[in-house]
Amino acid sequence: MRQAARPGENMESPKRLSCDEAVRQLFAYLDRALSGKRVEELEAHLQACLDCCGRLDFSRKLDRSVKERLSDAPLPEGLEERIRRTLRG
């Protein structure tokens, strides 16, 4: 008979994201479009990386500003991609 695992035992640790991978997921994170392991991986990266925390803060402010100014108006074509390219550096 097999014993039940103790809390924390046999758990996989979250995959380590690179900064590029983390930055690509920031807007999905802000929109709450990530779930499960993807959120865990991104949050683990953000806990360890001040640079990406700064990018998250900037992205959060940008997202808030755009939403306040544009409300429900559609974005001009290509704007989102240009912003994402700029954030990637």
N, CA, C and O of each residue as an XYZ file, in Angstrom:
356
protein
N       0.836     -1.175      0.000
C       0.000      0.000      0.000
C       0.887      1.247      0.000
O       1.863      1.327      0.746
N       0.540      2.197     -0.831
C       1.330      3.413     -1.003
C       0.888      4.489     -0.014
O      -0.307      4.714      0.181
N       1.877      5.156      0.613
C       1.563      6.221      1.554
C       1.280      7.513      0.804
O       1.823      7.764     -0.272
N       0.426      8.315      1.395
C       0.150      9.629      0.822
C       1.361     10.535      1.012
O       2.054     10.460      2.026
N       1.600     11.373      0.043
C       2.716     12.310      0.134
C       2.417     13.366      1.186
O       1.277     13.796      1.362
N       3.479     13.770      1.880
C       3.343     14.863      2.843
C       3.250     16.184      2.090
O       3.710     16.285      0.953
N       2.656     17.202      2.721
C       2.569     18.511      2.061
C       3.951     18.982      1.583
O       4.926     18.961      2.333
N       4.002     19.397      0.346
C       5.248     19.894     -0.227
C       6.142     18.822     -0.805
O       7.134     19.139     -1.461
N       5.822     17.572     -0.583
C       6.639     16.473     -1.076
C       6.216     16.112     -2.500
O       5.029     16.154     -2.825
N       7.156     15.767     -3.326
C       6.900     15.361     -4.711
C       6.233     16.460     -5.539
O       5.574     16.175     -6.539
N       6.403     17.693     -5.128
C       5.840     18.790     -5.901
C       6.920     19.325     -6.831
O       8.079     19.475     -6.444
N       6.525     19.600     -8.033
C       7.467     20.181     -8.977
C       7.628     21.656     -8.665
O       6.651     22.352     -8.388
N       8.865     22.127     -8.711
C       9.057     23.559     -8.526
C       8.730     24.256     -9.843
O       8.893     23.679    -10.918
N       8.267     25.505     -9.751
C       7.911     26.217    -10.978
C       9.118     26.353    -11.909
O      10.254     26.497    -11.457
N       8.856     26.305    -13.194
C       9.890     26.492    -14.206
C      10.461     27.895    -14.060
O       9.725     28.838    -13.767
N      11.753     28.037    -14.260
C      12.371     29.367    -14.194
C      12.208     30.047    -15.537
O      12.654     29.538    -16.565
N      11.565     31.202    -15.518
C      11.365     31.970    -16.742
C      12.552     32.891    -16.975
O      13.182     33.360    -16.027
N      12.849     33.142    -18.230
C      13.818     34.178    -18.559
C      13.079     35.510    -18.495
O      11.849     35.538    -18.465
N      13.818     36.602    -18.476
C      13.187     37.924    -18.472
C      12.347     38.115    -19.735
O      11.256     38.680    -19.665
N      12.834     37.658    -20.879
C      12.066     37.794    -22.124
C      10.732     37.069    -22.025
O       9.702     37.600    -22.440
N      10.746     35.856    -21.477
C       9.505     35.091    -21.327
C       8.553     35.794    -20.355
O       7.345     35.850    -20.588
N       9.103     36.323    -19.275
C       8.282     37.006    -18.274
C       7.638     38.252    -18.869
O       6.441     38.481    -18.691
N       8.427     39.055    -19.574
C       7.909     40.302    -20.155
C       6.796     40.013    -21.149
O       5.819     40.759    -21.214
N       6.926     38.944    -21.924
C       5.885     38.604    -22.899
C       4.560     38.253    -22.224
O       3.507     38.303    -22.859
N       4.610     37.902    -20.952
C       3.392     37.486    -20.256
C       2.791     38.571    -19.365
O       1.738     38.350    -18.767
N       3.426     39.730    -19.259
C       2.971     40.741    -18.309
C       1.542     41.214    -18.560
O       0.751     41.301    -17.621
N       1.198     41.520    -19.809
C      -0.150     42.032    -20.058
C      -1.204     40.947    -19.841
O      -2.300     41.242    -19.364
N      -0.891     39.713    -20.179
C      -1.824     38.617    -19.902
C      -1.996     38.469    -18.386
O      -3.098     38.201    -17.907
N      -0.915     38.643    -17.646
C      -0.976     38.591    -16.186
C      -1.865     39.707    -15.651
O      -2.712     39.471    -14.790
N      -1.672     40.920    -16.160
C      -2.484     42.058    -15.719
C      -3.960     41.870    -16.064
O      -4.839     42.302    -15.318
N      -4.221     41.231    -17.185
C      -5.608     40.966    -17.603
C      -6.187     39.717    -16.953
O      -7.324     39.334    -17.227
N      -5.398     39.087    -16.094
C      -5.795     37.845    -15.412
C      -6.130     36.737    -16.393
O      -7.050     35.948    -16.180
N      -5.362     36.699    -17.471
C      -5.564     35.680    -18.502
C      -4.623     34.494    -18.313
O      -4.676     33.534    -19.081
N      -3.769     34.553    -17.306
C      -2.886     33.427    -16.996
C      -3.476     32.651    -15.836
O      -4.191     33.205    -15.001
N      -3.171     31.368    -15.793
C      -3.643     30.570    -14.665
C      -2.650     29.453    -14.374
O      -1.740     29.182    -15.157
N      -2.848     28.824    -13.243
C      -2.066     27.658    -12.871
C      -0.571     27.888    -12.836
O      -0.086     28.854    -12.247
N       0.153     26.977    -13.480
C       1.617     27.017    -13.458
C       2.184     28.272    -14.097
O       3.230     28.764    -13.675
N       1.507     28.795    -15.109
C       2.021     30.002    -15.767
C       2.055     31.174    -14.793
O       3.007     31.954    -14.800
N       1.019     31.309    -13.947
C       1.005     32.369    -12.946
C       2.105     32.116    -11.913
O       2.840     33.034    -11.547
N       2.216     30.882    -11.450
C       3.238     30.536    -10.458
C       4.634     30.840    -10.990
O       5.463     31.404    -10.276
N       4.894     30.469    -12.234
C       6.207     30.705    -12.831
C       6.510     32.199    -12.937
O       7.612     32.643    -12.614
N       5.529     32.959    -13.387
C       5.736     34.397    -13.535
C       5.922     35.053    -12.173
O       6.818     35.881    -12.011
N       5.102     34.705    -11.199
C       5.227     35.304     -9.872
C       6.542     34.933     -9.209
O       7.128     35.756     -8.506
N       7.019     33.708     -9.418
C       8.326     33.310     -8.880
C       9.429     34.149     -9.523
O      10.361     34.573     -8.839
N       9.332     34.389    -10.818
C      10.324     35.209    -11.512
C      10.278     36.642    -10.975
O      11.322     37.245    -10.725
N       9.082     37.180    -10.802
C       8.939     38.554    -10.324
C       9.477     38.727     -8.909
O       9.976     39.800     -8.568
N       9.385     37.705     -8.091
C       9.926     37.775     -6.730
C      11.450     37.888     -6.738
O      12.041     38.442     -5.811
N      12.076     37.368     -7.777
C      13.536     37.342     -7.833
C      14.139     38.407     -8.745
O      15.350     38.624     -8.700
N      13.337     39.075     -9.569
C      13.896     39.952    -10.604
C      13.351     41.381    -10.475
O      12.203     41.653    -10.828
N      14.181     42.271     -9.973
C      13.765     43.664     -9.800
C      13.492     44.351    -11.135
O      12.591     45.185    -11.227
N      14.255     44.014    -12.162
C      14.058     44.618    -13.478
C      12.657     44.309    -14.005
O      11.965     45.204    -14.491
N      12.244     43.068    -13.913
C      10.915     42.689    -14.394
C       9.817     43.252    -13.497
O       8.720     43.540    -13.977
N      10.092     43.415    -12.205
C       9.123     44.069    -11.323
C       8.905     45.501    -11.779
O       7.776     45.992    -11.775
N       9.983     46.177    -12.174
C       9.870     47.531    -12.695
C       9.061     47.569    -13.971
O       8.250     48.473    -14.174
N       9.281     46.588    -14.831
C       8.501     46.514    -16.076
C       7.033     46.225    -15.793
O       6.150     46.748    -16.471
N       6.775     45.389    -14.789
C       5.391     45.110    -14.407
C       4.730     46.382    -13.891
O       3.589     46.679    -14.243
N       5.443     47.129    -13.062
C       4.899     48.377    -12.535
C       4.588     49.343    -13.675
O       3.513     49.943    -13.710
N       5.530     49.493    -14.608
C       5.309     50.356    -15.765
C       4.112     49.864    -16.584
O       3.264     50.658    -16.989
N       4.049     48.567    -16.822
C       2.953     47.985    -17.611
C       1.613     48.212    -16.922
O       0.607     48.497    -17.572
N       1.613     48.082    -15.603
C       0.385     48.299    -14.827
C      -0.081     49.755    -14.979
O      -1.265     50.015    -15.189
N       0.864     50.700    -14.871
C       0.523     52.121    -15.019
C       0.066     52.428    -16.444
O      -0.898     53.166    -16.646
N       0.754     51.866    -17.417
C       0.372     52.070    -18.814
C      -1.013     51.509    -19.082
O      -1.840     52.166    -19.714
N      -1.268     50.315    -18.613
C      -2.566     49.665    -18.791
C      -3.673     50.519    -18.177
O      -4.708     50.742    -18.806
N      -3.462     50.994    -16.959
C      -4.450     51.825    -16.278
C      -4.694     53.124    -17.052
O      -5.835     53.543    -17.243
N      -3.611     53.744    -17.490
C      -3.724     55.007    -18.223
C      -4.483     54.837    -19.539
O      -5.353     55.642    -19.870
N      -4.151     53.797    -20.274
C      -4.824     53.544    -21.550
C      -6.300     53.268    -21.322
O      -7.149     53.786    -22.047
N      -6.610     52.456    -20.320
C      -8.016     52.129    -20.042
C      -8.807     53.365    -19.627
O      -9.967     53.519    -20.009
N      -8.180     54.249    -18.843
C      -8.872     55.466    -18.414
C      -9.138     56.401    -19.590
O     -10.210     56.999    -19.681
N      -8.176     56.524    -20.477
C      -8.293     57.499    -21.563
C      -9.122     56.992    -22.744
O      -9.786     57.774    -23.424
N      -9.082     55.705    -22.978
C      -9.766     55.177    -24.147
C     -11.102     54.527    -23.818
O     -11.905     54.268    -24.714
N     -11.338     54.268    -22.569
C     -12.532     53.565    -22.110
C     -12.867     52.408    -23.041
O     -12.116     51.434    -23.102
N     -13.973     52.493    -23.764
C     -14.391     51.386    -24.623
C     -14.059     51.599    -26.094
O     -14.462     50.798    -26.938
N     -13.335     52.660    -26.409
C     -12.980     52.925    -27.807
C     -11.987     51.870    -28.295
O     -11.090     51.487    -27.544
N     -12.123     51.396    -29.523
C     -11.167     50.397    -30.042
C      -9.777     51.020    -30.224
O      -9.650     52.199    -30.555
N      -8.748     50.212    -30.002
C      -7.369     50.679    -30.186
C      -7.070     50.859    -31.670
O      -7.559     50.096    -32.504
N      -6.272     51.859    -31.996
C      -5.836     51.983    -33.393
C      -5.081     50.718    -33.800
O      -4.372     50.124    -32.988
N      -5.231     50.321    -35.027
C      -4.609     49.098    -35.513
C      -3.096     49.147    -35.320
O      -2.452     50.130    -35.687
N      -2.540     48.105    -34.756
C      -1.099     47.976    -34.580
C      -0.547     48.604    -33.305
O       0.629     48.411    -32.993
N      -1.365     49.351    -32.556
C      -0.874     50.027    -31.356
C      -0.411     49.036    -30.298
O       0.665     49.197    -29.722
N      -1.209     48.026    -30.044
C      -0.848     47.050    -29.018
C       0.487     46.392    -29.346
O       1.333     46.245    -28.465
N       0.685     46.000    -30.586
C       1.941     45.338    -30.981
C       3.125     46.292    -30.840
O       4.202     45.874    -30.413
N       2.946     47.564    -31.192
C       4.040     48.540    -31.051
C       4.417     48.722    -29.579
O       5.598     48.832    -29.247
N       3.423     48.754    -28.707
C       3.697     48.884    -27.273
C       4.437     47.656    -26.766
O       5.416     47.776    -26.030
N       3.971     46.478    -27.159
C       4.627     45.241    -26.715
C       6.085     45.173    -27.196
O       6.972     44.758    -26.451
N       6.317     45.585    -28.445
C       7.692     45.600    -28.984
C       8.581     46.535    -28.185
O       9.730     46.210    -27.883
N       8.038     47.710    -27.841
C       8.798     48.685    -27.075
C       9.135     48.146    -25.684
O      10.254     48.326    -25.203
N       8.182     47.496    -25.046
C       8.420     46.938    -23.712
C       9.449     45.827    -23.712
O      10.187     45.654    -22.742
N       9.499     45.074    -24.800
C      10.487     43.988    -24.914
C      11.897     44.543    -25.023
O      12.879     43.862    -24.727
N      11.973     45.797    -25.456
C      13.286     46.463    -25.523
C      13.927     46.213    -26.790
O      15.036     46.692    -27.026
